[in-house]
């Protein structure tokens, strides 16, 4: 039984916090509870999350045809030293190193 106490929740995730956010979104998607993000504003700062997983999760919420969130803001920097190291350590591209068109 879902209780809607808040009309809007703003979520700010930085670096590895975005990994947790993406996992939460994907879990809610799997159990068909994405509505918990309804009208939220998501601000992703230097997301240290795998790029393709990040895009998949973001598009579940920011779908141009039926958006669930009010806004998804993506701050990135291809020269971020920590993300450059994370790209190498994880052997994949991190979302925060790339310009990403969330609404695709």
N, CA, C and O atoms as a GROMACS GRO file, in nm:
protein
  416
    1UNK      N    1   0.084  -0.117   0.000
    1UNK     CA    2   0.000   0.000   0.000
    1UNK      C    3   0.090   0.124   0.000
    1UNK      O    4   0.162   0.148   0.096
    2UNK      N    5   0.085   0.201  -0.106
    2UNK     CA    6   0.168   0.320  -0.117
    2UNK      C    7   0.096   0.441  -0.061
    2UNK      O    8  -0.021   0.465  -0.092
    3UNK      N    9   0.166   0.515   0.021
    3UNK     CA   10   0.113   0.638   0.077
    3UNK      C   11   0.193   0.752   0.019
    3UNK      O   12   0.316   0.752   0.027
    4UNK      N   13   0.125   0.850  -0.041
    4UNK     CA   14   0.193   0.965  -0.100
    4UNK      C   15   0.189   1.080   0.000
    4UNK      O   16   0.091   1.153   0.009
    5UNK      N   17   0.298   1.095   0.074
    5UNK     CA   18   0.307   1.201   0.172
    5UNK      C   19   0.359   1.329   0.107
    5UNK      O   20   0.313   1.438   0.139
    6UNK      N   21   0.455   1.314   0.016
    6UNK     CA   22   0.518   1.429  -0.046
    6UNK      C   23   0.464   1.447  -0.188
    6UNK      O   24   0.438   1.349  -0.258
    7UNK      N   25   0.448   1.573  -0.229
    7UNK     CA   26   0.406   1.600  -0.365
    7UNK      C   27   0.525   1.601  -0.461
    7UNK      O   28   0.510   1.574  -0.580
    8UNK      N   29   0.643   1.632  -0.406
    8UNK     CA   30   0.764   1.637  -0.489
    8UNK      C   31   0.885   1.610  -0.401
    8UNK      O   32   0.893   1.658  -0.288
    9UNK      N   33   0.977   1.533  -0.453
    9UNK     CA   34   1.104   1.507  -0.385
    9UNK      C   35   1.215   1.541  -0.483
    9UNK      O   36   1.215   1.493  -0.597
   10UNK      N   37   1.310   1.622  -0.438
   10UNK     CA   38   1.426   1.653  -0.520
   10UNK      C   39   1.539   1.561  -0.478
   10UNK      O   40   1.571   1.551  -0.359
   11UNK      N   41   1.600   1.495  -0.574
   11UNK     CA   42   1.707   1.400  -0.546
   11UNK      C   43   1.835   1.453  -0.608
   11UNK      O   44   1.842   1.477  -0.729
   12UNK      N   45   1.937   1.473  -0.525
   12UNK     CA   46   2.068   1.515  -0.572
   12UNK      C   47   2.164   1.400  -0.544
   12UNK      O   48   2.182   1.359  -0.429
   13UNK      N   49   2.225   1.348  -0.649
   13UNK     CA   50   2.320   1.238  -0.634
   13UNK      C   51   2.453   1.282  -0.692
   13UNK      O   52   2.459   1.337  -0.802
   14UNK      N   53   2.560   1.257  -0.617
   14UNK     CA   54   2.694   1.293  -0.663
   14UNK      C   55   2.781   1.169  -0.671
   14UNK      O   56   2.780   1.085  -0.582
   15UNK      N   57   2.856   1.158  -0.778
   15UNK     CA   58   2.955   1.052  -0.797
   15UNK      C   59   2.892   0.913  -0.779
   15UNK      O   60   2.799   0.877  -0.851
   16UNK      N   61   2.944   0.834  -0.682
   16UNK     CA   62   2.893   0.698  -0.661
   16UNK      C   63   2.750   0.695  -0.608
   16UNK      O   64   2.683   0.592  -0.614
   17UNK      N   65   2.702   0.807  -0.557
   17UNK     CA   66   2.562   0.814  -0.516
   17UNK      C   67   2.468   0.790  -0.633
   17UNK      O   68   2.356   0.742  -0.615
   18UNK      N   69   2.514   0.822  -0.754
   18UNK     CA   70   2.436   0.794  -0.874
   18UNK      C   71   2.424   0.645  -0.901
   18UNK      O   72   2.323   0.599  -0.954
   19UNK      N   73   2.526   0.570  -0.864
   19UNK     CA   74   2.518   0.424  -0.879
   19UNK      C   75   2.404   0.370  -0.793
   19UNK      O   76   2.326   0.285  -0.838
   20UNK      N   77   2.394   0.418  -0.670
   20UNK     CA   78   2.285   0.377  -0.580
   20UNK      C   79   2.151   0.422  -0.637
   20UNK      O   80   2.054   0.346  -0.634
   21UNK      N   81   2.145   0.545  -0.688
   21UNK     CA   82   2.021   0.596  -0.747
   21UNK      C   83   1.977   0.508  -0.864
   21UNK      O   84   1.859   0.473  -0.875
   22UNK      N   85   2.070   0.473  -0.953
   22UNK     CA   86   2.038   0.390  -1.070
   22UNK      C   87   1.988   0.254  -1.027
   22UNK      O   88   1.891   0.202  -1.084
   23UNK      N   89   2.053   0.194  -0.927
   23UNK     CA   90   2.008   0.064  -0.876
   23UNK      C   91   1.867   0.075  -0.818
   23UNK      O   92   1.786  -0.016  -0.836
   24UNK      N   93   1.838   0.183  -0.750
   24UNK     CA   94   1.704   0.204  -0.693
   24UNK      C   95   1.598   0.218  -0.802
   24UNK      O   96   1.490   0.161  -0.793
   25UNK      N   97   1.632   0.295  -0.905
   25UNK     CA   98   1.538   0.312  -1.017
   25UNK      C   99   1.512   0.179  -1.085
   25UNK      O  100   1.397   0.145  -1.113
   26UNK      N  101   1.617   0.102  -1.112
   26UNK     CA  102   1.600  -0.026  -1.179
   26UNK      C  103   1.520  -0.123  -1.093
   26UNK      O  104   1.440  -0.201  -1.146
   27UNK      N  105   1.541  -0.120  -0.962
   27UNK     CA  106   1.462  -0.206  -0.873
   27UNK      C  107   1.314  -0.167  -0.878
   27UNK      O  108   1.227  -0.253  -0.890
   28UNK      N  109   1.286  -0.036  -0.870
   28UNK     CA  110   1.147   0.010  -0.878
   28UNK      C  111   1.084  -0.025  -1.013
   28UNK      O  112   0.966  -0.057  -1.020
   29UNK      N  113   1.164  -0.019  -1.119
   29UNK     CA  114   1.114  -0.058  -1.251
   29UNK      C  115   1.075  -0.206  -1.252
   29UNK      O  116   0.970  -0.242  -1.305
   30UNK      N  117   1.159  -0.290  -1.194
   30UNK     CA  118   1.133  -0.434  -1.193
   30UNK      C  119   1.007  -0.470  -1.113
   30UNK      O  120   0.935  -0.563  -1.149
   31UNK      N  121   0.980  -0.396  -1.006
   31UNK     CA  122   0.862  -0.426  -0.924
   31UNK      C  123   0.745  -0.333  -0.958
   31UNK      O  124   0.646  -0.327  -0.885
   32UNK      N  125   0.757  -0.261  -1.070
   32UNK     CA  126   0.652  -0.173  -1.121
   32UNK      C  127   0.609  -0.068  -1.020
   32UNK      O  128   0.490  -0.049  -0.994
   33UNK      N  129   0.708   0.000  -0.962
   33UNK     CA  130   0.681   0.106  -0.863
   33UNK      C  131   0.751   0.237  -0.900
   33UNK      O  132   0.788   0.313  -0.811
   34UNK      N  133   0.771   0.263  -1.028
   34UNK     CA  134   0.838   0.385  -1.069
   34UNK      C  135   0.762   0.511  -1.028
   34UNK      O  136   0.819   0.619  -1.023
   35UNK      N  137   0.635   0.497  -0.997
   35UNK     CA  138   0.554   0.613  -0.959
   35UNK      C  139   0.606   0.681  -0.832
   35UNK      O  140   0.570   0.796  -0.805
   36UNK      N  141   0.691   0.613  -0.754
   36UNK     CA  142   0.746   0.677  -0.634
   36UNK      C  143   0.835   0.796  -0.670
   36UNK      O  144   0.863   0.880  -0.585
   37UNK      N  145   0.880   0.803  -0.796
   37UNK     CA  146   0.962   0.915  -0.842
   37UNK      C  147   0.879   1.025  -0.908
   37UNK      O  148   0.934   1.123  -0.958
   38UNK      N  149   0.748   1.010  -0.910
   38UNK     CA  150   0.660   1.103  -0.980
   38UNK      C  151   0.681   1.246  -0.933
   38UNK      O  152   0.683   1.275  -0.813
   39UNK      N  153   0.696   1.335  -1.030
   39UNK     CA  154   0.715   1.479  -1.009
   39UNK      C  155   0.847   1.516  -0.941
   39UNK      O  156   0.866   1.631  -0.903
   40UNK      N  157   0.936   1.421  -0.927
   40UNK     CA  158   1.067   1.450  -0.866
   40UNK      C  159   1.156   1.525  -0.964
   40UNK      O  160   1.137   1.519  -1.086
   41UNK      N  161   1.252   1.596  -0.908
   41UNK     CA  162   1.360   1.655  -0.985
   41UNK      C  163   1.485   1.576  -0.949
   41UNK      O  164   1.519   1.564  -0.832
   42UNK      N  165   1.552   1.523  -1.049
   42UNK     CA  166   1.675   1.448  -1.025
   42UNK      C  167   1.791   1.528  -1.079
   42UNK      O  168   1.792   1.570  -1.194
   43UNK      N  169   1.889   1.548  -0.993
   43UNK     CA  170   2.010   1.621  -1.029
   43UNK      C  171   2.126   1.525  -1.012
   43UNK      O  172   2.161   1.488  -0.900
   44UNK      N  173   2.186   1.485  -1.122
   44UNK     CA  174   2.296   1.389  -1.122
   44UNK      C  175   2.426   1.466  -1.147
   44UNK      O  176   2.446   1.521  -1.256
   45UNK      N  177   2.513   1.469  -1.046
   45UNK     CA  178   2.638   1.543  -1.054
   45UNK      C  179   2.754   1.445  -1.066
   45UNK      O  180   2.774   1.360  -0.978
   46UNK      N  181   2.831   1.456  -1.173
   46UNK     CA  182   2.946   1.370  -1.198
   46UNK      C  183   2.913   1.223  -1.172
   46UNK      O  184   2.981   1.157  -1.093
   47UNK      N  185   2.809   1.171  -1.238
   47UNK     CA  186   2.765   1.034  -1.207
   47UNK      C  187   2.871   0.927  -1.238
   47UNK      O  188   2.908   0.906  -1.353
   48UNK      N  189   2.916   0.862  -1.132
   48UNK     CA  190   3.010   0.751  -1.146
   48UNK      C  191   2.927   0.622  -1.152
   48UNK      O  192   2.927   0.541  -1.060
   49UNK      N  193   2.858   0.608  -1.264
   49UNK     CA  194   2.773   0.492  -1.291
   49UNK      C  195   2.799   0.451  -1.435
   49UNK      O  196   2.832   0.535  -1.518
   50UNK      N  197   2.784   0.324  -1.464
   50UNK     CA  198   2.806   0.274  -1.600
   50UNK      C  199   2.711   0.348  -1.695
   50UNK      O  200   2.591   0.356  -1.670
   51UNK      N  201   2.766   0.400  -1.802
   51UNK     CA  202   2.692   0.488  -1.893
   51UNK      C  203   2.562   0.426  -1.944
   51UNK      O  204   2.458   0.491  -1.938
   52UNK      N  205   2.565   0.304  -1.995
   52UNK     CA  206   2.445   0.245  -2.055
   52UNK      C  207   2.337   0.217  -1.950
   52UNK      O  208   2.218   0.234  -1.978
   53UNK      N  209   2.376   0.174  -1.830
   53UNK     CA  210   2.279   0.152  -1.722
   53UNK      C  211   2.216   0.283  -1.679
   53UNK      O  212   2.096   0.290  -1.652
   54UNK      N  213   2.298   0.387  -1.673
   54UNK     CA  214   2.251   0.521  -1.638
   54UNK      C  215   2.147   0.569  -1.738
   54UNK      O  216   2.041   0.619  -1.700
   55UNK      N  217   2.178   0.554  -1.866
   55UNK     CA  218   2.084   0.596  -1.971
   55UNK      C  219   1.955   0.517  -1.961
   55UNK      O  220   1.846   0.575  -1.970
   56UNK      N  221   1.964   0.387  -1.943
   56UNK     CA  222   1.845   0.303  -1.933
   56UNK      C  223   1.756   0.349  -1.816
   56UNK      O  224   1.635   0.364  -1.832
   57UNK      N  225   1.816   0.369  -1.700
   57UNK     CA  226   1.739   0.412  -1.583
   57UNK      C  227   1.678   0.550  -1.604
   57UNK      O  228   1.562   0.573  -1.571
   58UNK      N  229   1.758   0.641  -1.658
   58UNK     CA  230   1.709   0.778  -1.681
   58UNK      C  231   1.591   0.778  -1.777
   58UNK      O  232   1.494   0.852  -1.757
   59UNK      N  233   1.599   0.698  -1.879
   59UNK     CA  234   1.490   0.696  -1.978
   59UNK      C  235   1.364   0.630  -1.925
   59UNK      O  236   1.254   0.656  -1.975
   60UNK      N  237   1.377   0.544  -1.824
   60UNK     CA  238   1.256   0.490  -1.760
   60UNK      C  239   1.176   0.603  -1.695
   60UNK      O  240   1.053   0.599  -1.692
   61UNK      N  241   1.247   0.703  -1.642
   61UNK     CA  242   1.180   0.811  -1.569
   61UNK      C  243   1.157   0.936  -1.652
   61UNK      O  244   1.061   1.008  -1.628
   62UNK      N  245   1.243   0.962  -1.748
   62UNK     CA  246   1.235   1.086  -1.825
   62UNK      C  247   1.192   1.059  -1.969
   62UNK      O  248   1.230   1.134  -2.059
   63UNK      N  249   1.115   0.957  -1.991
   63UNK     CA  250   1.065   0.921  -2.124
   63UNK      C  251   0.989   1.040  -2.184
   63UNK      O  252   0.900   1.095  -2.120
   64UNK      N  253   1.025   1.078  -2.305
   64UNK     CA  254   0.964   1.197  -2.366
   64UNK      C  255   0.813   1.181  -2.389
   64UNK      O  256   0.741   1.281  -2.391
   65UNK      N  257   0.766   1.059  -2.404
   65UNK     CA  258   0.623   1.037  -2.428
   65UNK      C  259   0.540   1.037  -2.301
   65UNK      O  260   0.423   1.076  -2.303
   66UNK      N  261   0.599   0.994  -2.190
   66UNK     CA  262   0.526   0.987  -2.064
   66UNK      C  263   0.623   1.003  -1.947
   66UNK      O  264   0.650   0.907  -1.874
   67UNK      N  265   0.677   1.124  -1.929
   67UNK     CA  266   0.776   1.142  -1.822
   67UNK      C  267   0.716   1.123  -1.683
   67UNK      O  268   0.603   1.164  -1.656
   68UNK      N  269   0.792   1.061  -1.597
   68UNK     CA  270   0.752   1.042  -1.458
   68UNK      C  271   0.810   1.154  -1.372
   68UNK      O  272   0.742   1.210  -1.286
   69UNK      N  273   0.937   1.187  -1.397
   69UNK     CA  274   1.002   1.294  -1.321
   69UNK      C  275   0.976   1.429  -1.388
   69UNK      O  276   0.951   1.436  -1.509
   70UNK      N  277   0.984   1.536  -1.309
   70UNK     CA  278   0.969   1.670  -1.365
   70UNK      C  279   1.093   1.710  -1.443
   70UNK      O  280   1.083   1.767  -1.551
   71UNK      N  281   1.211   1.680  -1.387
   71UNK     CA  282   1.337   1.716  -1.450
   71UNK      C  283   1.443   1.612  -1.418
   71UNK      O  284   1.443   1.552  -1.311
   72UNK      N  285   1.533   1.592  -1.513
   72UNK     CA  286   1.653   1.512  -1.490
   72UNK      C  287   1.768   1.598  -1.542
   72UNK      O  288   1.780   1.619  -1.663
   73UNK      N  289   1.852   1.645  -1.451
   73UNK     CA  290   1.963   1.732  -1.488
   73UNK      C  291   2.093   1.652  -1.474
   73UNK      O  292   2.118   1.590  -1.371
   74UNK      N  293   2.173   1.655  -1.579
   74UNK     CA  294   2.296   1.575  -1.587
   74UNK      C  295   2.417   1.667  -1.596
   74UNK      O  296   2.437   1.733  -1.698
   75UNK      N  297   2.498   1.673  -1.490
   75UNK     CA  298   2.622   1.751  -1.490
   75UNK      C  299   2.739   1.658  -1.519
   75UNK      O  300   2.757   1.558  -1.449
   76UNK      N  301   2.816   1.689  -1.620
   76UNK     CA  302   2.925   1.601  -1.661
   76UNK      C  303   3.050   1.683  -1.694
   76UNK      O  304   3.044   1.804  -1.716
   77UNK      N  305   3.165   1.613  -1.697
   77UNK     CA  306   3.290   1.677  -1.734
   77UNK      C  307   3.386   1.567  -1.782
   77UNK      O  308   3.427   1.481  -1.705
   78UNK      N  309   3.420   1.572  -1.908
   78UNK     CA  310   3.506   1.467  -1.964
   78UNK      C  311   3.646   1.469  -1.903
   78UNK      O  312   3.718   1.370  -1.916
   79UNK      N  313   3.687   1.578  -1.838
   79UNK     CA  314   3.821   1.589  -1.780
   79UNK      C  315   3.823   1.565  -1.629
   79UNK      O  316   3.926   1.586  -1.566
   80UNK      N  317   3.712   1.522  -1.571
   80UNK     CA  318   3.706   1.493  -1.427
   80UNK      C  319   3.804   1.380  -1.395
   80UNK      O  320   3.787   1.268  -1.441
   81UNK      N  321   3.907   1.410  -1.315
   81UNK     CA  322   4.013   1.313  -1.287
   81UNK      C  323   3.964   1.186  -1.222
   81UNK      O  324   4.008   1.077  -1.258
   82UNK      N  325   3.871   1.198  -1.125
   82UNK     CA  326   3.820   1.078  -1.058
   82UNK      C  327   3.742   0.990  -1.155
   82UNK      O  328   3.752   0.867  -1.148
   83UNK      N  329   3.666   1.050  -1.245
   83UNK     CA  330   3.590   0.971  -1.342
   83UNK      C  331   3.681   0.909  -1.448
   83UNK      O  332   3.654   0.799  -1.496
   84UNK      N  333   3.788   0.979  -1.484
   84UNK     CA  334   3.884   0.921  -1.577
   84UNK      C  335   3.943   0.794  -1.516
   84UNK      O  336   3.953   0.691  -1.583
   85UNK      N  337   3.980   0.801  -1.387
   85UNK     CA  338   4.033   0.682  -1.317
   85UNK      C  339   3.926   0.572  -1.310
   85UNK      O  340   3.957   0.454  -1.327
   86UNK      N  341   3.801   0.611  -1.284
   86UNK     CA  342   3.692   0.513  -1.274
   86UNK      C  343   3.666   0.445  -1.408
   86UNK      O  344   3.636   0.326  -1.413
   87UNK      N  345   3.678   0.522  -1.517
   87UNK     CA  346   3.663   0.463  -1.651
   87UNK      C  347   3.763   0.350  -1.670
   87UNK      O  348   3.729   0.244  -1.723
   88UNK      N  349   3.887   0.374  -1.628
   88UNK     CA  350   3.993   0.274  -1.644
   88UNK      C  351   3.970   0.157  -1.549
   88UNK      O  352   3.978   0.041  -1.590
   89UNK      N  353   3.942   0.187  -1.422
   89UNK     CA  354   3.927   0.082  -1.321
   89UNK      C  355   3.808  -0.010  -1.351
   89UNK      O  356   3.814  -0.130  -1.325
   90UNK      N  357   3.701   0.047  -1.405
   90UNK     CA  358   3.580  -0.032  -1.431
   90UNK      C  359   3.574  -0.089  -1.572
   90UNK      O  360   3.484  -0.165  -1.606
   91UNK      N  361   3.671  -0.051  -1.654
   91UNK     CA  362   3.678  -0.098  -1.793
   91UNK      C  363   3.553  -0.064  -1.873
   91UNK      O  364   3.514  -0.137  -1.964
   92UNK      N  365   3.490   0.048  -1.838
   92UNK     CA  366   3.375   0.095  -1.916
   92UNK      C  367   3.359   0.245  -1.899
   92UNK      O  368   3.422   0.305  -1.812
   93UNK      N  369   3.277   0.304  -1.981
   93UNK     CA  370   3.256   0.447  -1.979
   93UNK      C  371   3.160   0.485  -1.868
   93UNK      O  372   3.053   0.424  -1.854
   94UNK      N  373   3.197   0.584  -1.789
   94UNK     CA  374   3.114   0.631  -1.679
   94UNK      C  375   3.027   0.746  -1.730
   94UNK      O  376   3.071   0.826  -1.812
   95UNK      N  377   2.906   0.754  -1.681
   95UNK     CA  378   2.810   0.853  -1.728
   95UNK      C  379   2.859   0.996  -1.711
   95UNK      O  380   2.835   1.081  -1.796
   96UNK      N  381   2.929   1.023  -1.600
   96UNK     CA  382   2.973   1.159  -1.573
   96UNK      C  383   3.083   1.210  -1.662
   96UNK      O  384   3.117   1.328  -1.657
   97UNK      N  385   3.139   1.124  -1.745
   97UNK     CA  386   3.243   1.165  -1.841
   97UNK      C  387   3.184   1.197  -1.978
   97UNK      O  388   3.258   1.230  -2.071
   98UNK      N  389   3.053   1.189  -1.989
   98UNK     CA  390   2.990   1.198  -2.121
   98UNK      C  391   2.871   1.292  -2.122
   98UNK      O  392   2.796   1.301  -2.024
   99UNK      N  393   2.855   1.363  -2.235
   99UNK     CA  394   2.729   1.433  -2.257
   99UNK      C  395   2.625   1.327  -2.288
   99UNK      O  396   2.648   1.240  -2.373
  100UNK      N  397   2.513   1.333  -2.221
  100UNK     CA  398   2.408   1.232  -2.244
  100UNK      C  399   2.276   1.303  -2.267
  100UNK      O  400   2.234   1.387  -2.188
  101UNK      N  401   2.212   1.267  -2.377
  101UNK     CA  402   2.078   1.318  -2.405
  101UNK      C  403   1.979   1.225  -2.335
  101UNK      O  404   1.948   1.117  -2.385
  102UNK      N  405   1.930   1.268  -2.220
  102UNK     CA  406   1.842   1.184  -2.140
  102UNK      C  407   1.712   1.154  -2.214
  102UNK      O  408   1.666   1.039  -2.217
  103UNK      N  409   1.653   1.255  -2.272
  103UNK     CA  410   1.526   1.235  -2.344
  103UNK      C  411   1.561   1.200  -2.487
  103UNK      O  412   1.592   1.288  -2.568
  104UNK      N  413   1.555   1.068  -2.518
  104UNK     CA  414   1.599   1.025  -2.650
  104UNK      C  415   1.501   0.955  -2.732
  104UNK      O  416   1.531   0.915  -2.844
   0.00000   0.00000   0.00000
